[in-house]
Amino acid sequence: MIIDHHLSGVQTRNLEQEWGVRVLDRNQVILDIFAMRAQTYEGKLQVELAQMLDQLPRMVDAWMGSLSRQGGGIGTRGPGETALEMDRRRIRDRVKQIRKQLETVRGNRSQHRASRKRNKVPSFALIGYTNSGKSTLLNRLTHSQVLAKDQVFATLDPTTRKVHLPEGPNAVLTDTVGFIRKLPPQLIEAFKATLEESAEADVLIHVVDLSSPQMQRQTEIVNELIKEFGWEHKPLITVFNKIDQAPFEKQFQVKAFPRVFVSAMTGEGMDRLKRVMVESVQALHQEVELFFPKSEEYRIYELGRETQITRKESASSGTVCTAHMTPSLLSRWKDFLVSAESVG
């Protein structure tokens, strides 16, 4: 039985050949794939948590029909506690421990995001159906060598790299775990910290495999998950990848906008994609006027490091600057705003 008609029948058959078994339990095989792909400390913790959350309800079925084994002694509730209850308690304790460890990881990542926001580094997050080429695109845009394979869920941990945008500020680009149809709730729960990278990004880049026979359905699934996660109001760039593998006429079948057609493998379309990324960052900003009295004109240098100053006018009592600002920058520099009208 194919685990997911939109995960790709070919990929599923390859997995069956690799394991020498038929794929019967969709959730279980997805968790098994994640377990095989996990390489980092965080990735292994997230997979273990997902497996534990998946195992708890299964234990009841596994023990149904069997006689409860009675136990006793120190550390138990006496002869009334069954082996099933002891196992469930052990799993719950482990779940609590893993969540505490992941919370530490999440806190560290939150500090990095806060630092980037303070320095006003624009952030982009690559999202999309699994095996759409997100990691290859990350490598192409950032000149990195992140693991990129033609396999499902090759990336589990968020990977962030700096990307240089022409005539714009340096930005960061994050690759995240791929989506699938009916994403198991255990994975959503376990990968909350990973999903936060997309939730906190300034702009989402939806990578679509243009060569996939299921392109339309895969796109719909990702759009549904974007709504489910509450990201529908975020700026979104749709990147149709693998144009080197897809018939040219397929480009006329897409409706998303803004959209870019690229090949992460060959590099075609990268300049166009970077221009659209710059435009999306500029669209986040609004032009405002700020006044710096003589005693605080030194802060204009600091402002210039955080955003683009388009005009400066000297006056007898100070300097008026016109600059592009995001909502978070407006909050940071609100004491220097010339008037409420200038911020909309």
Secondary structure, DSSP 8 states (H G I E B T S, - for coil): --S-TTT-HHHHHHHHHHHTS----HHHHHHHHHHHH--SHHHHHHHHHHHHHHHHHHHHHHHTTS---B--STTS--TT-BHHHHHHHHHHHHHHHHHHHHHHHHHHHHHHHHHHHHTT--EEEEEEBTTSSHHHHHHHHHT------SSTT---S-EEEEE--TTS--EEEEE---B-TT--HHHHHHTHHHHHHHHT-SEEEEEEETT-TTHHHHHHHHHHHHHHTT-TTS-EEEEEE-TTTS-GGGGGG---SSEEE--TTT-TTHHHHHHHHHHHHHHH-EEEEEEEEGGGTTHHHHHHHHS-EEEEEEETTEEEEEEEE-HHHHHHTGGGBS-SGGG-
